[in-house]
Amino acid sequence: MSLTHLRPVTDASLVGDAIADERMRLDYSEFRRAVAATTSLLSQHGVTRGDVVAVVLANRVELVLTMYAAWQLGATLTPVNPALTEDEVSYQLEDAGTKIAVVDETTRALVTRVPVLDVIEVASASGSAPASVDGPVADDLALLIYTSGTTGRPKGVRLDHANLDAMTVCLQKQNGFTPEDRALLVLPLFHVNAIMISVVSPLAAGGSAVILSRFDPHTFWGSVEAERPTYFSAVPAIYVFLSALPEAVKPDVSSLRFVICGAAPMPPSAIAEFEARYAVPIVEGYGLSESTVALTVNPITGPRKAGTVGVPLPGVEVAIMNDAGDLLPAGADGEVVARGATIMRGYLNKPEETAAALKDGWLHSGDVGHFDEDGYLVLVDRKKELIIRGGENISPSEVEAVLAAHPGVLEVAVVGRPDPIMGEEPVAFVVAREGHVLDAAELLEQVRAVLAKFKVPKEIRFVEALPRNPVGKIVKAPLRELFQ
């Protein structure tokens, strides 16, 4: 069976640049040789079909080499956030049943319970893949992606090669990837977004990828000018930071066809500000690790509707469902559900959670939304983030979008504060733009002018920064904890 996402290591006709970081650059011929050498190295350490290989590394080419090499052996890759504690790393490695973990000098101390392989050995590996290696089949497990979760330990999302292949084909159709495309990777490679959108998909099209070790708004545009990418994928915070750069920053962005935004809804005002300043279209999408990254995306060539996360990807069915399991018509709010070839095979060793997430053959996202009259998905909020005030549902994102439209607001997060009478009251945490002094009364008046009275925050708290997870997405649990 021919698997599109494995084309970089199976198709000798691919030529030209393949992948690079600050340490090394490989063309396709060099990339295939390096993957073969890493395959041999993993095999020497006893890795075989069905084993799990972990990478506890920051962004670098060797992480990608290990991933493709593990796949060649029919093994599974589980990428680990190198910023985790030893306890958190140990949990993931043990839960995944890890055979060996690739580490560097900064992460070696985090891995105490499984054998380790120093990344220097990957970088210096030589030799050919074992003759017995014939690559994976479609139902071999390819990735174990651990979700951050809001309660309890993270869950391992099981994605097989059929999932990855289906998503690669979807992304190529949607984005029109060709050998001319070049991704600039800024998100961490322990996240499925970075793996699928910024590495696997462009390489499968014969394009290239350049890996940045981390995002720095002050040097980012210099990397764009030097590497000439045709796109990059980022979270809303990155676009906000780039929009907030001094007006004197005027980079050459002519190589960019588009940029992608995901992980959280981006306020329409923030999209408009970035596009007006840099004249590069933002393609906003939506998905989960459980859907091999994407479910919907705004079309590049068709109408892009700010405030929506676009239309379903080719071959992916997305619908809105009520609590009774009935599918709802356009305009009606309910849970976003999906099914198709990109949906996960389940959570590792968690049959009850898997049954709940994949009930009746649909992936239940836990997100609330509706389709508009044109078939574009509008996210309302996470079920667990809805604020219920006196029986009225308040969408935090709706209030956040109004506050974010103020020229002095950099970022905002709205959460529910317990109230003995109303149940909950909305409270807004606001970060001001540099050089701006905000007035709470003015912000509240702006909300009153747009939204119903019950949606107006009872309090605005000004903070220097909002809490984030390692991917850069704002997390609200620490804000709620302030009221406990």
C-alpha positions as CSV (number, residue, x, y, z in Angstrom):
1,M,0.0,0.0,0.0
2,S,1.4,3.4,-1.0
3,L,1.2,5.9,1.9
4,T,1.4,9.6,0.8
5,H,2.8,10.9,4.0
6,L,5.8,8.5,3.7
7,R,6.8,9.8,0.3
8,P,9.9,11.7,1.5
9,V,11.5,8.4,2.4
10,T,10.1,6.2,-0.3
11,D,10.2,8.3,-3.4
12,A,13.8,8.7,-4.8
13,S,12.5,11.1,-7.4
14,L,12.1,13.9,-4.9
15,V,15.0,16.4,-5.2
16,G,16.1,19.7,-3.8
17,D,15.8,21.1,-0.3
18,A,14.0,19.0,2.3
19,I,14.5,20.1,5.9
20,A,16.7,22.4,7.9
21,D,17.2,24.0,11.3
22,E,19.9,26.2,12.8
23,R,22.3,23.2,13.0
24,M,21.9,21.4,9.7
25,R,20.4,21.5,6.2
26,L,19.5,18.3,4.2
27,D,18.3,17.9,0.7
28,Y,16.1,14.9,-0.1
29,S,18.9,12.6,-0.9
30,E,20.7,13.5,2.3
31,F,17.4,13.3,4.2
32,R,16.7,9.7,3.0
33,R,20.3,8.6,3.9
34,A,19.9,10.2,7.4
35,V,16.6,8.5,8.0
36,A,18.1,5.1,6.9
37,A,21.0,5.6,9.2
38,T,18.7,6.5,12.1
39,T,16.5,3.5,11.3
40,S,19.7,1.3,11.6
41,L,20.6,3.0,14.9
42,L,17.1,2.4,16.4
43,S,17.1,-1.2,15.2
44,Q,20.5,-1.8,16.9
45,H,18.9,-0.6,20.1
46,G,16.2,-3.3,19.7
47,V,13.3,-1.2,18.3
48,T,11.0,-3.3,16.2
49,R,7.4,-3.2,14.9
50,G,4.9,-2.2,17.6
51,D,7.5,-0.6,19.9
52,V,7.2,3.0,21.0
53,V,10.0,5.5,20.6
54,A,9.9,8.8,22.5
55,V,11.7,12.0,21.7
56,V,12.3,14.4,24.6
57,L,13.7,17.2,22.5
58,A,13.2,20.8,21.5
59,N,12.6,21.5,17.8
60,R,15.4,20.2,15.7
61,V,16.0,18.1,12.6
62,E,17.0,15.0,14.5
63,L,13.5,14.8,16.0
64,V,12.1,14.5,12.5
65,L,14.7,11.9,11.5
66,T,13.8,9.8,14.5
67,M,10.1,10.0,13.6
68,Y,10.5,8.8,10.1
69,A,13.0,6.1,11.2
70,A,10.6,4.8,13.8
71,W,7.9,4.6,11.2
72,Q,10.2,2.7,8.8
73,L,10.5,0.1,11.5
74,G,6.7,-0.1,12.1
75,A,7.2,1.6,15.5
76,T,5.3,4.5,17.1
77,L,6.6,7.9,17.9
78,T,5.5,9.7,21.1
79,P,6.8,13.3,21.2
80,V,7.3,14.7,24.8
81,N,7.3,18.3,25.8
82,P,10.8,19.0,27.0
83,A,9.5,21.6,29.4
84,L,7.6,19.0,31.5
85,T,8.8,17.9,34.9
86,E,10.5,14.6,35.6
87,D,7.3,13.2,37.0
88,E,5.2,14.3,34.0
89,V,7.8,12.9,31.6
90,S,7.9,9.6,33.5
91,Y,4.1,9.3,33.4
92,Q,4.0,9.7,29.6
93,L,6.9,7.4,28.9
94,E,5.5,4.7,31.2
95,D,1.9,5.1,30.0
96,A,3.1,4.8,26.4
97,G,5.2,1.7,27.1
98,T,8.3,3.4,25.7
99,K,11.1,1.2,24.4
100,I,13.7,4.0,24.2
101,A,13.8,7.8,24.5
102,V,15.9,10.1,22.5
103,V,17.3,12.9,24.7
104,D,19.8,15.7,24.7
105,E,22.0,17.2,27.4
106,T,19.2,19.3,28.7
107,T,16.5,16.6,28.9
108,R,18.6,13.5,29.9
109,A,17.9,14.1,33.6
110,L,14.1,14.0,32.9
111,V,14.2,10.4,31.7
112,T,14.9,8.1,34.6
113,R,12.9,4.9,34.0
114,V,13.5,3.9,30.4
115,P,16.7,3.5,28.2
116,V,17.9,6.6,26.6
117,L,19.6,7.4,23.3
118,D,21.6,10.7,23.0
119,V,20.6,12.8,20.1
120,I,24.3,13.2,19.2
121,E,24.2,9.5,18.1
122,V,21.3,10.3,15.8
123,A,23.2,13.3,14.3
124,S,26.3,11.1,13.7
125,A,24.5,7.9,12.7
126,S,25.7,6.1,9.5
127,G,24.8,2.9,7.7
128,S,21.8,1.6,5.9
129,A,18.4,0.5,7.2
130,P,18.1,-3.3,7.9
131,A,17.2,-5.3,4.9
132,S,14.2,-6.7,6.7
133,V,12.6,-3.3,7.1
134,D,9.7,-3.0,4.7
135,G,7.9,0.0,6.3
136,P,4.6,0.3,8.1
137,V,1.1,-0.7,7.0
138,A,-1.9,1.5,7.3
139,D,-3.2,0.2,10.7
140,D,0.3,0.4,12.4
141,L,0.2,3.0,15.1
142,A,2.2,6.1,14.0
143,L,1.8,8.7,16.7
144,L,0.9,8.8,20.4
145,I,0.0,12.4,21.1
146,Y,-0.7,13.3,24.7
147,T,-3.4,15.8,25.2
148,S,-2.9,18.5,27.7
149,G,-6.3,18.0,29.3
150,T,-8.0,20.2,31.9
151,T,-8.3,17.5,34.6
152,G,-6.3,14.5,35.6
153,R,-3.4,13.0,33.7
154,P,-3.0,13.6,29.9
155,K,-4.4,11.0,27.6
156,G,-2.5,9.3,24.7
157,V,-4.3,9.9,21.4
158,R,-3.7,6.9,19.1
159,L,-3.2,7.9,15.5
160,D,-2.3,5.3,12.9
161,H,-0.8,5.6,9.5
162,A,-4.2,5.6,7.8
163,N,-5.1,8.7,9.9
164,L,-1.9,10.5,9.0
165,D,-2.2,9.6,5.3
166,A,-5.8,10.8,5.2
167,M,-4.9,14.1,6.8
168,T,-1.9,14.6,4.5
169,V,-4.2,14.2,1.5
170,C,-6.7,16.6,3.0
171,L,-4.1,19.3,3.7
172,Q,-2.6,19.0,0.3
173,K,-6.0,19.4,-1.4
174,Q,-7.0,22.3,0.9
175,N,-3.8,24.2,0.7
176,G,-2.6,23.4,-2.8
177,F,0.8,22.3,-1.6
178,T,3.4,21.8,-4.4
179,P,7.2,21.3,-4.5
180,E,7.5,25.1,-4.4
181,D,6.0,25.3,-0.9
182,R,8.2,25.9,2.1
183,A,7.0,25.8,5.7
184,L,8.6,27.8,8.5
185,L,7.9,25.8,11.6
186,V,7.4,27.9,14.8
187,L,5.2,25.7,16.9
188,P,6.7,22.9,19.1
189,L,7.1,19.5,17.5
190,F,5.5,17.7,20.4
191,H,2.2,19.0,19.0
192,V,0.4,17.3,16.1
193,N,-0.1,20.7,14.4
194,A,3.6,21.2,13.9
195,I,4.2,17.6,12.8
196,M,1.4,17.4,10.2
197,I,1.0,20.9,8.9
198,S,4.7,22.1,8.9
199,V,6.6,18.9,8.3
200,V,4.7,15.9,7.0
201,S,2.4,17.7,4.5
202,P,5.0,19.9,2.8
203,L,7.6,17.1,2.5
204,A,4.9,14.7,1.1
205,A,4.3,17.3,-1.6
206,G,8.1,17.5,-2.4
207,G,8.4,20.9,-0.7
208,S,10.6,21.8,2.3
209,A,10.5,22.8,5.9
210,V,12.7,25.0,8.1
211,I,12.5,24.4,11.8
212,L,12.9,27.3,14.3
213,S,13.9,26.3,17.8
214,R,11.5,28.8,19.3
215,F,9.4,31.8,18.5
216,D,10.8,35.3,19.1
217,P,8.8,38.2,17.8
218,H,11.9,40.3,17.5
219,T,13.8,37.9,15.2
220,F,10.9,36.1,13.5
221,W,10.6,38.3,10.5
222,G,14.3,38.1,9.9
223,S,13.9,34.3,9.6
224,V,11.1,34.9,7.1
225,E,13.2,37.2,5.0
226,A,16.2,34.8,5.1
227,E,14.3,31.5,4.5
228,R,11.6,32.8,2.2
229,P,8.8,30.4,3.4
230,T,5.5,30.3,1.5
231,Y,3.5,29.8,4.8
232,F,3.7,29.2,8.5
233,S,1.3,27.9,11.1
234,A,0.8,29.6,14.5
235,V,-1.5,30.3,17.4
236,P,-3.4,33.6,17.9
237,A,-0.9,34.9,20.4
238,I,1.9,34.9,17.9
239,Y,-0.1,37.0,15.4
240,V,-1.0,39.4,18.3
241,F,2.7,39.8,19.2
242,L,3.6,40.4,15.6
243,S,0.9,43.0,15.1
244,A,2.1,44.8,18.3
245,L,5.7,45.2,16.9
246,P,6.8,48.9,16.5
247,E,5.6,50.5,13.3
248,A,9.2,50.8,12.2
249,V,9.3,47.0,11.6
250,K,8.4,46.6,7.9
251,P,9.6,43.1,6.8
252,D,9.6,41.7,3.3
253,V,6.8,39.1,3.4
254,S,6.5,38.7,-0.3
255,S,7.3,35.0,-0.2
256,L,4.2,34.2,1.9
257,R,1.1,32.8,0.2
258,F,-0.8,32.6,3.4
259,V,-0.5,31.9,7.1
260,I,-2.5,29.5,9.2
261,C,-4.0,30.1,12.7
262,G,-5.4,27.4,15.0
263,A,-5.5,26.1,18.6
264,A,-8.0,28.8,19.7
265,P,-10.5,31.2,18.0
266,M,-8.9,34.4,16.9
267,P,-10.9,37.6,17.4
268,P,-11.9,39.1,14.0
269,S,-10.4,42.4,15.0
270,A,-7.0,40.8,15.6
271,I,-7.2,39.0,12.2
272,A,-8.0,42.3,10.5
273,E,-5.2,44.1,12.2
274,F,-2.6,41.6,11.1
275,E,-3.8,41.4,7.6
276,A,-4.0,45.2,7.3
277,R,-0.5,45.6,8.5
278,Y,1.3,42.8,6.7
279,A,-1.0,42.1,3.7
280,V,-0.8,38.4,4.2
281,P,-4.1,36.4,4.5
282,I,-4.7,34.4,7.7
283,V,-6.4,31.1,7.1
284,E,-8.1,30.2,10.4
285,G,-8.9,26.6,11.1
286,Y,-10.1,24.3,13.8
287,G,-9.4,20.7,15.0
288,L,-8.1,18.5,17.7
289,S,-5.3,16.0,18.3
290,E,-8.1,13.5,18.1
291,S,-8.8,14.5,14.5
292,T,-5.1,14.3,13.4
293,V,-5.1,18.1,13.8
294,A,-7.8,19.7,11.5
295,L,-11.5,19.4,10.9
296,T,-12.3,22.7,9.3
297,V,-10.4,25.6,7.6
298,N,-11.2,28.8,5.8
299,P,-10.6,28.4,2.1
300,I,-7.5,30.0,0.7
301,T,-9.0,30.8,-2.7
302,G,-12.7,31.0,-1.6
303,P,-14.4,33.4,0.8
304,R,-12.6,33.6,4.2
305,K,-15.0,34.6,6.9
306,A,-13.5,36.2,10.0
307,G,-15.2,35.0,13.1
308,T,-15.6,31.5,11.7
309,V,-13.2,28.6,11.5
310,G,-14.1,27.7,7.9
311,V,-15.7,24.7,6.2
312,P,-15.0,21.0,6.7
313,L,-11.9,19.6,5.1
314,P,-12.4,17.3,2.0
315,G,-13.5,13.9,3.1
316,V,-14.2,15.0,6.7
317,E,-17.8,15.1,8.0
318,V,-18.5,17.7,10.7
319,A,-21.9,18.3,12.3
320,I,-23.7,19.9,15.3
321,M,-25.3,17.6,17.8
322,N,-27.6,18.1,20.8
323,D,-27.3,16.2,24.1
324,A,-29.9,13.7,22.9
325,G,-27.7,12.8,19.9
326,D,-29.8,14.6,17.3
327,L,-28.1,16.5,14.5
328,L,-29.0,20.1,14.4
329,P,-29.7,22.5,11.5
330,A,-27.7,25.6,10.5
331,G,-27.8,28.3,13.1
332,A,-28.5,26.0,16.1
333,D,-25.9,25.8,18.8
334,G,-24.7,22.3,19.9
335,E,-21.7,20.2,20.3
336,V,-19.3,19.9,17.3
337,V,-18.9,16.3,16.3
338,A,-17.0,14.7,13.4
339,R,-16.3,11.4,11.7
340,G,-14.1,10.2,8.8
341,A,-10.7,8.7,8.1
342,T,-8.8,11.3,10.1
343,I,-10.4,10.5,13.4
344,M,-8.3,8.8,16.1
345,R,-8.4,5.1,16.9
346,G,-9.0,6.0,20.5
347,Y,-7.2,6.8,23.7
348,L,-4.4,4.5,24.9
349,N,-5.5,2.1,27.6
350,K,-8.7,4.1,28.3
351,P,-11.7,2.2,26.9
352,E,-14.3,4.2,28.8
353,E,-12.9,7.6,27.7
354,T,-12.6,6.3,24.2
355,A,-16.2,5.1,24.2
356,A,-17.4,8.5,25.4
357,A,-15.3,10.4,22.9
358,L,-16.3,8.2,19.9
359,K,-19.9,7.6,20.9
360,D,-22.1,6.4,18.0
361,G,-19.2,6.7,15.6
362,W,-18.8,10.4,16.1
363,L,-15.9,12.2,17.7
364,H,-17.3,14.4,20.4
365,S,-15.2,17.5,20.6
366,G,-16.6,19.1,23.7
367,D,-16.8,22.4,21.8
368,V,-20.0,24.3,21.2
369,G,-20.7,25.9,17.9
370,H,-23.0,26.2,14.9
371,F,-22.9,26.4,11.1
372,D,-23.9,29.6,9.5
373,E,-26.0,29.9,6.4
374,D,-23.0,29.5,4.1
375,G,-21.8,26.3,5.8
376,Y,-19.0,27.9,7.9
377,L,-18.4,26.7,11.4
378,V,-18.7,29.3,14.2
379,L,-17.3,28.2,17.5
380,V,-19.2,29.4,20.5
381,D,-17.0,27.9,23.3
382,R,-15.9,24.9,25.2
383,K,-18.8,23.3,27.0
384,K,-16.9,23.5,30.2
385,E,-16.0,27.2,29.6
386,L,-19.5,28.5,29.2
387,I,-20.5,30.8,31.9
388,I,-24.1,30.2,33.2
389,R,-25.5,33.3,34.9
390,G,-28.9,33.0,36.3
391,G,-29.8,30.4,33.7
392,E,-28.4,32.4,30.8
393,N,-25.4,31.0,28.9
394,I,-22.6,33.5,28.3
395,S,-19.9,32.8,25.7
396,P,-16.5,34.0,27.0
397,S,-15.2,34.3,23.4
398,E,-18.1,36.6,22.5
399,V,-17.2,39.0,25.3
400,E,-13.5,38.6,24.6
401,A,-14.0,39.6,20.9
402,V,-15.7,42.9,21.9
403,L,-13.0,43.8,24.4
404,A,-10.2,42.8,22.0
405,A,-11.5,45.3,19.5
406,H,-10.4,48.1,21.7
407,P,-7.2,49.6,20.3
408,G,-5.5,49.5,23.7
409,V,-6.2,45.9,24.4
410,L,-3.5,43.3,23.6
411,E,-5.1,40.2,25.0
412,V,-8.1,39.3,27.1
413,A,-9.6,36.2,28.8
414,V,-13.1,36.0,30.3
415,V,-13.9,33.4,33.0
416,G,-16.8,32.8,35.4
417,R,-16.6,33.8,39.0
418,P,-18.8,31.9,41.5
419,D,-21.8,34.0,42.7
420,P,-24.1,32.9,45.5
421,I,-27.2,34.4,43.8
422,M,-26.6,34.2,40.0
423,G,-24.4,31.1,40.0
424,E,-21.6,32.8,38.0
425,E,-20.6,36.2,37.0
426,P,-18.2,37.0,34.1
427,V,-14.9,38.6,34.9
428,A,-12.4,39.8,32.3
429,F,-8.6,39.7,32.6
430,V,-7.0,42.2,30.3
431,V,-3.5,42.8,29.1
432,A,-2.8,46.4,27.8
433,R,-0.8,47.1,24.7
434,E,2.6,48.7,25.4
435,G,2.2,52.5,25.9
436,H,-1.6,52.3,26.6
437,V,-3.3,53.1,29.9
438,L,-6.7,51.5,30.0
439,D,-9.8,52.5,31.9
440,A,-12.1,49.8,33.2
441,A,-15.2,52.0,32.9
442,E,-14.5,52.7,29.3
443,L,-14.0,49.0,28.5
444,L,-17.3,48.1,30.3
445,E,-19.1,50.8,28.3
446,Q,-17.8,49.3,25.1
447,V,-19.2,45.9,26.0
448,R,-22.6,47.4,27.1
449,A,-22.8,49.1,23.7
450,V,-22.6,45.7,21.9
451,L,-23.8,42.9,24.2
452,A,-26.8,42.3,26.4
453,K,-26.5,43.5,30.0
454,F,-26.1,40.1,31.5
455,K,-23.0,39.5,29.4
456,V,-21.2,42.6,30.7
457,P,-18.3,41.6,33.0
458,K,-18.8,42.4,36.6
459,E,-15.1,43.2,37.0
460,I,-12.1,43.9,34.8
461,R,-8.7,43.0,36.2
462,F,-5.6,44.3,34.5
463,V,-2.7,41.9,34.4
464,E,0.7,41.9,32.8
465,A,0.3,38.5,31.0
466,L,-2.2,35.7,30.7
467,P,-1.3,32.1,31.6
468,R,-0.5,29.8,28.6
469,N,0.2,26.1,27.9
470,P,3.4,25.0,26.2
471,V,1.8,25.5,22.7
472,G,1.1,29.1,23.5
473,K,-2.7,28.8,24.0
474,I,-4.3,30.8,26.8
475,V,-5.3,28.5,29.7
476,K,-8.1,29.7,31.9
477,A,-8.0,27.3,34.8
478,P,-5.4,29.3,36.8
479,L,-7.6,32.4,36.4
480,R,-10.6,30.5,37.8
481,E,-8.6,29.3,40.7
482,L,-8.1,32.9,41.8
483,F,-11.8,32.9,42.8
484,Q,-11.7,29.6,44.8
